[in-house]
Amino acid sequence: MEMKKRITLELRNRAPEKVTELVLDNCRSSNGEIEGLNESFKELEFLSMANVELTSLARLPTLSKLRKLELSDNIISGGLEVLAEKCPNLTYLNLSGNKIKDLSTVEALQNLKNLKSLDLFNCEITNLEDYRESVFELLHQITYLDGFDQEDNEAPDSEEEEDEGDEDDDEDEDEAGPPGEYEEDDDEDDGGSDLGEGEEEEEEVGLSYLMKEEIQDEEDDDDYVEERGDEEEGKFHCESSMFQNLSELILSTSVI
């Protein structure tokens, strides 16, 4: 697909001035030059034109808000001075897989004062002796070359940084908790303690009632035993009296 048609497709009925990111990878440039891209994309912050057979950046429009520019796997061999003129606020530039051979070509990037990360991987320049040291010495403003700093520390991925930031925010929210959460918990705890006190009081009342019942049952049993004993004692006296009368009757009879 031609670059001009690809741009129209990527717009998706949006006005160019509303677009902040534009990916044109794997389309075809016209005679190795940029086409269809103009200064109406004034809000553009990210532009990717990887593998589009670019040989020149001469027709790159002024994009003052552009921060990241992907130009990997093209046929660019020079003319990098246009970048400082048209995209002065670049912080990330990927030129990997191009035809850049020497330090003099890279020297044009000195005027990109905000440039922090430069990628020249798979360019012939990487075969130079002391390549990394030379580029860091030439471009004092950059922090990362081919994804690593001068101490071989890997550059952080911007997407990972955003994800970590979101996770930190989520953790802070989890720790803080939604408003009113602790108040509700306190209310629930108070309600639970009140309920527990009520249950304890009920248990105490129930126990005292059972103890009273048990004591009453024991008193009733004692009364019953006492009454039973009185009855048996009366019966014994009655039987003794009857036996005595009978004995007297037998004696009087024998005398007669």
Beta strands, then each sheet from edge to edge (+ up, - down):
strand 1: 21-23
strand 2: 46-48
strand 3: 68-70
strand 4: 92-94
strand 5: 117-119
strand 6: 144-145
sheet 1: 1+ 2+ 3+ 4+ 5+ 6+
end
